[in-house]
Amino acid sequence: MEESNRKTAIAEQQRDEALSHVKALTEKLEQMKMSGNGCPSNYRSCDLRGMPLAKLKSIQAKLREEIEEVEIVLYQETANKCMKCEEKNRSVTLVPCNHYVVCDTCATTQRECPYCQTPVTPKA
């Protein structure tokens, strides 16, 4: 019986020490995240270090594809938008350069073409 009590006491002590260690490590991790020091706040770049080159090249290729996809969507979203306000669709051709780059609201205040900087002739 005495042996059993002793083993229980040792197990409880080890559990308490482990919990204390986990708590200390958790606090240290939080401090590192808050201070911006070390890898935890930027774990992705730390994860990249030490990766095989083939895996890194694969990640790079995937990121390039995703960037290209974003650029295509951005182009499609902005291709018809006014170059001045970027909110309304283009609706006015500027004279004399004939660029179709502004909406009717912005056209009234444009002194020059936002595309080529040519002075705009006001409507008569």
N, C-alpha and C positions, 0 to 999 in steps of 0.2 A: 504494500500500500504506500509506503514511504517513497519507494522508487517511482511509482506512478505520479505522486504529487510533485516530486522533483522534476520529472519530465514535463509535466504540465506547466510548472513555473518557468522552466527554460523556454518552452514553446511560446508562452505568453510574452516573455521578455523579448524573444526574437521577433515576434509579431509587432510589438510596440516599437522596437528599433527600426523595423522595416517601414512601418507607417510613418515614423518620424523622418526617415530618410526620404520617403516619397514626398512628404510635405515640404521638406527642404528643397528638393529638386524642383517641385512644382513652383515654389516661390522664386527660385533662381531663374527658371524658365520665364516666368512672368516679368521679372526684372529685366531680363535680356530683351524680351519683346518690347517693353516700354522704352528702354534706352536705345534700341536700334542697334545694339552691339551684337556681334556674333551672327550665326546663321538662322536661329529660330524665326526672326522676323522676316527673313528673306529665304526661307527654306528651299524654294525652287532652285535658286542658283547654287545652293549647296548640294542639292540633289544631283545637279548636272555635273558637278566636279567628280571626276573619277569614273564617269560613265564611259563605256566603250565608244570609240570614234564613230563606228557604224551607227550606233544608236543616236549619238549627237547629230550626225548628218541627217538621219531620218527625221528627227525632231525639227531641224532647221528647214528641211524641205517642206514639211507639213506647215510650219509657221509661214513660210513664203507663200504657199498656196492660199492660206487663210488671209494673209495680207492682200494678195491679189484679188481675192473674192471681195474683201472690204472695199478696195479701190474701185472695183467694177460697180458695186452697189452705190458708193458715193457718187461716182460719175453719173449713173442713171438717175439718182435723186436730184442732182444739181444741174444736169444738162439743160433742163427747161426752166430753171429758176432764174429770176432776175439777178444779175450780177451785183446790183447795188444792195437790195434788201434781203435777198436770198429766201424770201418767203412766198411771194406771188410768182405766177408763171410769167415768162417773157411775153410781151404783147405789142411792143412798139419797135419799129425800125428807125434807127437814128439817121439823120441827114447831116452831112454828106457821106459819111462812111458806110452807110447801109448795114450796120451791124444790128442784129436782132437780139439784144442782150438785156433790155430793161422792161419793167412792167409799166403800165400807164401811170401809176402813181409816182414812181421814181422819174419817169421821163420828163415830167413837168419841172423838175428841179435840176436836171442834169445840164451842166455847162460843157462837159466833155464826155466822150464815150469811155466807159469804164474798161473796155477791151483794148482800144488803140490810143486813147487819150486825145483823139482829134476833137477840136472844138465843135460843139453841136450847134446847128442852125435852128433857132427857135421857129415854131410853127407860126405861119402868118395868119 
